[in-house]
Amino acid sequence: MDKKHPDSETSALGCAFSGGWTLLSLPLWIAAFALLAVSTMWPSRLFAIALLCLLPIPLNLLHWHRTSRKIVAGLLLVAGLSTLLVCIKQTQKAPGAEGDSARLVSYGDASRVFGVSNLVAEVDQFALRSYLMAVINPDVSWQQASELRSVMKDVYRDLSRDPHLSSLPSLLGSTYREILGLKSTSGSLFTYIPSISSSGEPGKKIAIVILHGGLGNFQGSWLLWKELADSTGAAIVAPTFATGKWSQKGGQAAIAQARNFCIQHPDIDESRLILAGMSEAGVGLLREAAVAPSEWHRLLLISPFIEQETIDSKPFIDGWHDRQALIIAGDQTTSASGKPVRTAQASMESFGMRLTTHYLSSGDPFLFLSEWASVKKLIEDWLVNP
C-alpha cells in the first residue's frame, strides 16, 4: 500500500497560512476590484490588474508540488510584474528643478515622493475615497460624494493639460500613512512662483503659505491655487503634513520649512507672508499664528475649524490685535467646538482684529472645490483691497 504524504494545503500549518493570507489580503482584493471598477485612467487600471495577478500567488505556494500550480503561479508572477512595470513606466514623474515656476521642494527623505500613491492617478484615488467617505463620514452624503467626484474629474482634466503641473508627482503618500494609523509625517513643498508681480507692482511678491485640510496636499488643489497666483501675482507655497492636523507633533516644523523657503527665495517679500488654511488646518493655523504672530502678515481661513481657546489666548490677542484676516465659510460651517464660525468671528472682532468675512450659501463640506470661482474672486479682492 502506497504511503501518501499529507498535502500542505490540508495540514494545520497550510490551513493557518491560507486563512491568514485570505484575511490579510481581503482589503487589497476589495480595493483592486473597486479601483478597476471606478478608474478612468490607464495607469490606475494597470495597477489594479497587477494586484489581481499578484495576490493569488502566495496561495499557490501551498500547492507547489503540483505542476499545474507552478505554471499558474509563474504566469501570474510574470503577468503581474510586467503590468506593474508598465504602470511604473507610465507614471514616472520628476519634482522639477530649481528655476521652474512650479516644482516640489523636498526635505529629508525625498524618496517618499515616489510611492504607491503615484501609481494610481489622483482622480481615481478620490473616486475611491469619495465612496469611502460617504460610508464612514456622517457629514458627507452620497450626493455630496457624487458631486466631489464630478468636480474632481473636471479639475484633473484641466490639470492634465497644464504643462507646469501635469509632470509633478503626487504628495498623498503621507496622508495615507496617517489614515493607516502610522506616524504623521511632513512631505515636500509644492511651490509656484508666477511670472507677474503681486498686484501689478514691481519688486518682490506676496506669498501665500497654504495649509491643506484632510484631503491632503493633492494635485488638483495646486491647479486652483495656480489660477489665483496667475491672476494676482502672489507666490504659492503649500507644505505637506499627512491629513492636515497641523497642531500635532511635526506640524509646526513643516510650517517653519515653508516659511524659511519664502524667506530665502529672492522673489518673495518675507514681510508679506499670508498664512492660509482650509478645514482641519484652521486649528493648526491659529496655533501657529499665536506662537509666531510676527512671522505672518495676514491670515486666510477657508471653511475653518477654529479652537475657541486659541483665539481667546493672550498670545493670540496680543499678536493679532488690529491685524487683518479673511474668513470664507459656508452658512453651516462650525468651529472645532461645534459652534458656528460666526461665534469665533465675534470673539476675534471683540479684541480689535480686522476681519473680512464672507458666508456662502453652500453647505458643501468641500466648499473650496465646489465654490472655487466665488472663493477665488473673494481672495483676489482681499489681496488687492484688504
SULFEN-V541414 format. One record per run of one state. SS is the DSSP state (a for helix, b for strand, c for the rest). FROM is the first residue (numbers start at 1). TO is the last residue. If there is no record, write none. Layout:
# SULFEN-V541414
ss:SS from:FROM to:TO
ss:SS from:FROM to:TO
This chain:
# SULFEN-V541414
ss:c from:1 to:11
ss:a from:12 to:38
ss:c from:39 to:41
ss:a from:42 to:54
ss:c from:55 to:56
ss:a from:57 to:63
ss:c from:64 to:66
ss:a from:67 to:90
ss:c from:91 to:101
ss:b from:102 to:105
ss:c from:106 to:109
ss:a from:110 to:113
ss:c from:114 to:115
ss:a from:116 to:118
ss:c from:119 to:121
ss:a from:122 to:136
ss:c from:137 to:141
ss:a from:142 to:160
ss:c from:161 to:172
ss:a from:173 to:179
ss:c from:180 to:185
ss:b from:186 to:186
ss:c from:187 to:188
ss:b from:189 to:192
ss:c from:193 to:197
ss:a from:198 to:200
ss:c from:201 to:204
ss:b from:205 to:211
ss:c from:212 to:218
ss:a from:219 to:232
ss:c from:233 to:234
ss:b from:235 to:238
ss:c from:239 to:240
ss:b from:241 to:241
ss:c from:242 to:250
ss:a from:251 to:264
ss:c from:265 to:267
ss:b from:268 to:278
ss:c from:279 to:280
ss:a from:281 to:291
ss:c from:292 to:292
ss:a from:293 to:295
ss:c from:296 to:297
ss:b from:298 to:302
ss:c from:303 to:307
ss:a from:308 to:311
ss:c from:312 to:313
ss:a from:314 to:320
ss:c from:321 to:323
ss:b from:324 to:330
ss:c from:331 to:333
ss:b from:334 to:334
ss:c from:335 to:339
ss:b from:340 to:340
ss:a from:341 to:350
ss:c from:351 to:353
ss:b from:354 to:360
ss:c from:361 to:366
ss:a from:367 to:370
ss:c from:371 to:371
ss:a from:372 to:384
ss:c from:385 to:386
